[in-house]
Amino acid sequence: MDTLRELFKIGCGPSSSHTMGPERAAKKFLAKNPDAAKYRVELYGSLAATGKGHLTDWIIEETLKPKVTEIIWKADYIHPYHTNGMKFYALDQKESILDEWLVFSVGGGTIKEEKDFEETSLEKKEVYTLNKLDDIMEWCRKNRKKLWEYVEFCEGEGIWDYLWEIHQTMEEAINRGLTKEGFLPGNLKYPRKAKETYLKAKTKTRLLRFVDKMFAYSLAVSEENASAGKVVTAPTCGASGVIPGLLRAMREEYSLDEATVLRGLAIAGLIGNLIKQNATISGAEGGCQAEVGAACSMASAMAVYFMGGSMEEIEYAAEIGMEHHLGMTCDPVGGYVQIPCIERNAIVATRSFNTANYVMVTGGDHTISFDEVVITMKETGKDMCSAYKETSNGGLAKYYNKILAGE
């Protein structure tokens, strides 16, 4: 598995696969072809289907400025390697092709070339040599280590400075989101709710205040993401509100110190990394089970650690978090990361806490393992109709479009 630095990334929303990935690809192509007279970019599959609402064209054009960039939308073409394909062309003054590059945005801001899909695990430099949670837990038992210590063992002590930066970026996104009012960008005229929700939380009893603050913090980050603000992929931009919302609320309620917070993030990252390695965190590939489902799995594991749970209970919480999101569709209305995405982040933050609480009450004994449910999610994603995988051609998006058309 790769480093957590490739899972938790800092960047601008609204989408890790549709905004951050294309931005990274555009920067790389620009560095290779700085003297081109102009550029042309073909967007395939999901990148083309919901690219307008996700600001894909805008971020590519902004990155390649001041040169002119022509965007060509090819939503009907699905590349066999991944639905989020894009092809960059560098052109001279006569529009002859100087260079071309096919690249894929595979989720979480990560980009891959064709050769990366064909590369075997033996050819890749692995930061984590164990790719199954069962194997990692066995290593921990043999070496009398905790899960966060396995992360440190693989990553080195420098990972704590990086996770501190990740935590601070999450906190800053919450703080910004809690101060803003009005509507989010786009045709939906979606109202910001974080500030109002936070103010209401202050008037509630302690139990409801804790829950409402979780709502407010998650909304704050998700609203920042939807307005192209700086967030952390956790594991994606579309699911970026779940972990920060739960983490901030629990840090305040449980008086968590910095070391505990960072260790919790390390455990969440380890779970997300396993999902990324063995299945997918791309909504265009696996539906929202791969984004919010993965975030719930990560957050639930983190919350159990904060509650003092055992390694077995952490594994159980991660399993539950994914199991009960199997088959969740990704059908963003209008192609915007707003409906149902923003509410979904807030609801799933509280669901993650309830998952952790359930595990702590019932214990760690269960039948389905985390590793098994991750493979099930991957298979479910493959079986899922493309209309429910970030194309806005089905589900809520299709129904809403019918209403707008007066059907």
C-alpha positions in Angstrom: 0.0 0.0 0.0 1.0 3.6 -0.6 1.7 6.2 2.1 -1.1 8.0 3.9 0.2 11.2 2.3 -1.5 9.9 -0.9 -4.8 9.3 0.9 -5.1 12.5 3.0 -4.5 15.3 0.5 -5.0 19.0 0.9 -6.6 20.8 -2.0 -9.6 22.7 -3.3 -13.0 21.1 -3.8 -15.5 20.3 -4.9 -14.3 16.9 -6.0 -11.1 14.9 -5.5 -11.6 12.9 -8.7 -13.2 15.7 -10.9 -11.2 18.7 -9.6 -8.1 17.8 -7.7 -7.1 14.9 -10.0 -7.5 16.9 -13.2 -5.6 19.8 -11.6 -2.7 17.6 -10.7 -2.7 16.1 -14.2 -2.8 19.6 -15.9 0.1 20.8 -13.8 2.2 17.8 -14.8 1.4 18.2 -18.5 2.1 21.9 -18.3 5.5 21.3 -16.7 6.3 18.9 -19.6 5.0 21.2 -22.4 5.4 24.8 -21.2 6.0 26.2 -24.7 2.9 24.9 -26.4 0.8 27.5 -28.2 -2.5 26.1 -26.8 -3.9 22.9 -25.3 -6.8 20.6 -25.9 -8.2 18.2 -23.3 -10.7 15.4 -24.0 -12.8 14.4 -21.0 -14.2 10.9 -20.9 -17.0 9.1 -19.0 -17.9 10.5 -15.6 -15.4 13.4 -16.0 -17.5 14.6 -19.0 -20.9 13.6 -17.6 -20.6 15.7 -14.4 -17.6 17.8 -15.2 -19.5 21.1 -15.4 -21.0 20.8 -12.0 -17.7 19.6 -10.5 -15.7 22.5 -12.1 -13.5 20.1 -14.1 -13.2 22.4 -17.1 -12.7 25.4 -14.9 -9.8 23.9 -12.9 -8.0 22.7 -16.1 -8.4 26.0 -17.8 -7.2 27.9 -14.7 -4.2 25.6 -14.4 -3.1 26.0 -18.0 -3.6 29.7 -18.2 -2.6 32.0 -19.9 -2.7 29.6 -22.8 -6.0 28.8 -24.4 -7.4 25.4 -23.6 -10.2 23.7 -25.6 -12.3 21.2 -23.6 -14.0 18.4 -25.5 -16.7 16.4 -23.7 -17.0 12.7 -24.5 -19.4 11.4 -21.8 -20.3 8.4 -23.9 -16.8 7.0 -24.1 -15.8 4.9 -21.2 -12.1 3.9 -21.2 -11.6 0.2 -20.2 -9.0 1.2 -17.5 -11.2 3.7 -15.6 -14.3 5.9 -16.3 -12.5 9.1 -15.3 -10.2 9.3 -18.3 -8.7 12.4 -19.9 -6.4 13.1 -22.8 -4.2 16.1 -22.9 -2.8 17.5 -26.2 -0.1 20.2 -26.6 -0.6 22.1 -29.9 1.6 24.5 -31.9 0.4 27.6 -33.6 -1.0 25.6 -36.6 -2.7 23.2 -34.1 -0.4 20.3 -34.9 0.0 17.9 -32.0 3.4 18.3 -30.2 2.6 15.9 -27.4 -0.3 13.9 -26.0 -1.0 12.2 -22.7 -3.7 9.8 -21.5 -4.3 9.9 -17.8 -6.9 8.8 -15.3 -8.3 10.4 -12.1 -8.9 7.4 -10.0 -10.3 9.0 -6.8 -8.9 10.8 -3.8 -7.0 13.2 -6.1 -4.7 10.3 -7.3 -3.9 10.2 -11.0 -2.6 7.1 -12.9 -1.4 6.3 -16.4 -2.1 3.1 -18.3 1.2 1.6 -17.2 0.2 2.1 -13.6 -2.8 -0.2 -14.0 -0.5 -2.9 -15.5 2.2 -2.6 -12.9 2.4 -5.5 -10.5 2.6 -5.0 -6.7 6.2 -6.4 -6.9 7.2 -3.6 -9.2 5.8 -0.8 -7.0 7.5 0.6 -4.0 5.3 -0.4 -1.1 5.2 1.7 2.1 2.9 -0.9 3.7 3.9 -4.5 3.0 0.7 -5.9 4.4 -2.5 -5.2 2.5 -5.1 -6.9 4.6 -6.4 -5.8 8.0 -6.4 -9.4 9.3 -2.6 -9.6 8.5 -1.9 -6.3 10.1 -3.7 -7.2 13.2 -1.8 -10.5 13.4 1.5 -8.5 13.0 0.3 -6.2 15.9 -0.4 -9.2 18.1 3.0 -10.8 17.4 4.9 -7.6 18.0 2.6 -6.3 20.8 1.9 -3.1 18.9 -1.3 -1.1 18.4 -2.6 -0.2 14.9 -1.3 3.4 15.1 2.1 2.0 16.0 2.0 -0.1 12.8 1.4 3.1 10.8 4.4 4.7 12.5 6.5 1.6 11.9 5.7 1.8 8.1 5.7 5.5 7.6 8.3 6.7 10.1 7.9 9.3 12.8 7.5 12.1 10.2 4.0 11.0 9.6 2.9 12.7 12.8 3.9 16.1 11.5 2.0 15.4 8.3 -1.1 14.3 10.2 -0.9 17.4 12.4 -1.0 19.5 9.2 -4.0 17.4 8.0 -5.8 18.0 11.3 -5.1 21.8 11.2 -6.5 22.0 7.7 -9.6 20.2 8.7 -10.0 22.6 11.7 -9.6 25.6 9.4 -12.2 24.3 7.0 -14.7 24.0 9.9 -13.9 27.4 11.2 -14.4 29.1 7.8 -17.5 27.2 7.1 -19.1 28.2 10.4 -18.8 31.9 9.6 -20.4 31.9 6.1 -24.0 32.5 5.0 -25.9 32.7 1.8 -26.0 30.2 -1.1 -23.5 27.9 -2.6 -22.3 28.4 -6.2 -24.4 26.8 -8.9 -27.9 26.7 -10.2 -29.4 24.8 -7.3 -29.3 27.8 -5.0 -28.4 25.5 -2.1 -28.3 27.4 1.2 -25.5 27.2 3.7 -26.7 25.7 7.0 -23.6 25.2 9.1 -23.6 28.6 10.9 -27.3 28.4 11.8 -27.0 24.8 12.9 -24.1 25.6 15.2 -25.9 28.6 16.7 -28.9 26.4 17.4 -26.7 23.7 19.0 -25.7 26.1 21.7 -29.3 26.2 23.0 -29.7 22.5 23.3 -29.2 20.0 26.1 -25.8 18.4 26.3 -26.7 15.3 24.4 -28.4 17.1 21.5 -25.7 19.8 21.6 -23.1 17.2 20.9 -25.1 15.7 18.0 -26.0 19.2 16.5 -22.3 20.3 16.7 -21.4 17.2 14.8 -23.9 18.2 12.2 -22.6 21.8 12.1 -19.0 20.8 11.8 -19.6 18.3 9.0 -21.8 20.8 7.1 -19.2 23.5 7.5 -16.5 21.4 5.7 -18.9 20.0 3.1 -20.1 23.5 2.3 -16.5 24.7 2.0 -15.9 21.8 -0.4 -18.9 22.6 -2.5 -17.7 26.2 -2.9 -14.2 25.1 -4.0 -12.6 25.8 -0.6 -9.5 24.1 0.8 -10.3 20.7 2.4 -8.7 17.3 3.0 -9.6 14.3 1.0 -10.9 11.9 3.7 -10.8 9.8 1.7 -12.4 12.1 -1.0 -13.6 15.7 -1.3 -17.2 14.5 -1.6 -16.9 12.7 1.7 -14.6 15.3 3.3 -17.0 16.4 6.0 -17.5 13.1 7.8 -14.2 12.6 9.7 -13.6 16.3 10.6 -17.2 16.7 11.9 -17.0 13.7 14.1 -13.4 14.4 15.2 -14.0 18.0 16.3 -17.2 17.1 18.2 -15.5 14.2 20.0 -12.3 16.2 20.7 -14.5 18.8 22.5 -16.8 16.3 24.2 -14.0 13.8 25.3 -11.3 16.4 25.9 -8.9 14.5 23.6 -5.3 15.6 23.5 -3.2 16.1 20.4 -1.5 12.7 20.4 -4.8 10.9 20.7 -6.3 12.9 17.9 -3.3 12.2 15.5 -3.3 8.5 16.4 -7.0 8.4 15.6 -6.4 10.0 12.3 -3.6 7.4 11.6 -6.1 4.6 12.3 -8.7 6.2 10.1 -6.1 6.6 7.4 -5.0 3.0 7.6 -8.6 1.8 7.1 -9.1 4.2 4.1 -5.8 3.0 2.6 -7.0 -0.6 2.8 -10.2 0.3 1.1 -8.3 2.2 -1.6 -5.9 -0.7 -2.1 -8.4 -3.6 -2.2 -11.5 -1.9 -3.7 -11.9 1.8 -4.6 -12.5 5.2 -3.2 -13.8 6.6 -6.5 -17.5 7.4 -6.8 -17.3 7.1 -10.6 -16.0 3.5 -10.1 -17.9 2.3 -7.1 -20.7 4.7 -6.3 -21.1 6.6 -3.0 -20.3 3.4 -1.0 -16.7 4.0 -2.1 -16.8 7.6 -0.8 -19.2 8.2 2.1 -19.2 4.4 2.9 -15.4 4.5 3.1 -15.5 7.7 5.2 -18.0 6.0 7.6 -15.7 3.0 7.9 -12.7 5.2 8.6 -14.6 7.5 11.1 -16.2 4.6 12.9 -12.8 3.0 13.5 -11.3 6.3 14.7 -14.2 6.8 17.1 -13.8 3.4 18.7 -10.1 4.2 19.3 -11.1 7.5 21.0 -13.5 5.5 23.2 -10.8 3.2 24.3 -11.8 0.2 22.2 -9.6 -2.8 21.4 -8.1 -3.6 18.0 -10.8 -6.2 17.4 -13.5 -3.6 18.2 -11.8 -1.1 15.8 -11.9 -3.7 13.1 -15.6 -4.5 13.8 -16.5 -0.8 13.6 -14.7 -0.4 10.3 -16.6 -3.4 9.0 -20.0 -2.1 10.1 -19.3 1.3 8.6 -18.8 -0.2 5.1 -21.4 -3.1 5.4 -24.3 -0.7 5.9 -23.4 1.4 2.9 -23.1 -1.4 0.4 -24.8 -0.4 -2.8 -25.1 3.3 -2.0 -25.5 5.3 -5.2 -23.6 8.4 -6.4 -26.2 10.5 -8.2 -25.3 14.2 -7.6 -28.2 16.5 -8.7 -27.1 18.7 -11.5 -23.6 17.3 -11.2 -22.9 19.5 -8.2 -21.4 18.1 -5.0 -24.4 19.4 -3.0 -27.5 17.2 -3.2 -27.5 14.6 -1.6 -23.8 14.9 -0.8 -23.8 17.7 1.9 -26.6 16.3 4.0 -25.1 12.8 3.6 -21.8 13.9 5.2 -23.6 15.3 8.2 -25.8 12.2 8.7 -23.0 9.8 8.3 -20.8 11.6 10.8 -23.4 10.8 13.5 -23.9 7.3 12.1 -20.1 6.7 12.5 -20.4 7.8 16.2 -23.4 5.5 16.7 -21.5 2.6 15.0 -18.6 3.1 17.4 -21.0 3.3 20.4 -22.8 0.1 19.2 -19.5 -1.8 19.0 -18.5 -0.7 22.5 -21.8 -1.8 23.9 -22.0 -5.2 22.1 -18.3 -6.1 21.9 -16.1 -7.2 19.0 -17.7 -10.6 18.2 -19.0 -10.7 14.6 -19.2 -12.9 11.5 -18.2 -10.8 8.5 -14.6 -9.4 8.5 -13.6 -6.0 7.4 -11.5 -7.5 4.6 -14.4 -9.5 3.3 -16.8 -6.5 3.3 -14.2 -4.4 1.3 -14.1 -7.1 -1.4 -17.9 -7.2 -1.4 -18.0 -3.4 -1.9 -15.6 -3.8 -4.9 -17.8 -6.4 -6.5 -20.9 -4.4 -5.8 -19.4 -1.4 -7.5 -18.6 -3.4 -10.6 -22.2 -4.7 -10.7 -23.7 -1.3 -10.2 -25.4 0.4 -13.2 -23.3 3.3 -14.5 -26.2 5.7 -14.0 -25.5 5.4 -10.2 -21.8 6.1 -10.5 -21.3 9.8 -10.6 -22.9 10.4 -14.0 -26.1 12.1 -12.9 -28.0 9.9 -15.3 -30.0 8.1 -12.7 -31.5 8.2 -9.2 -32.1 11.6 -7.6 -30.3 13.4 -10.4 -32.6 12.0 -13.1 -35.8 12.7 -11.1 -34.8 16.3 -10.4 -33.9 16.9 -14.0 -37.4 15.6 -15.0 -38.9 18.2 -12.6 -36.9 21.0 -14.1 -38.0 19.9 -17.6 -41.7 19.9 -16.5 -42.1 16.1 -17.1 
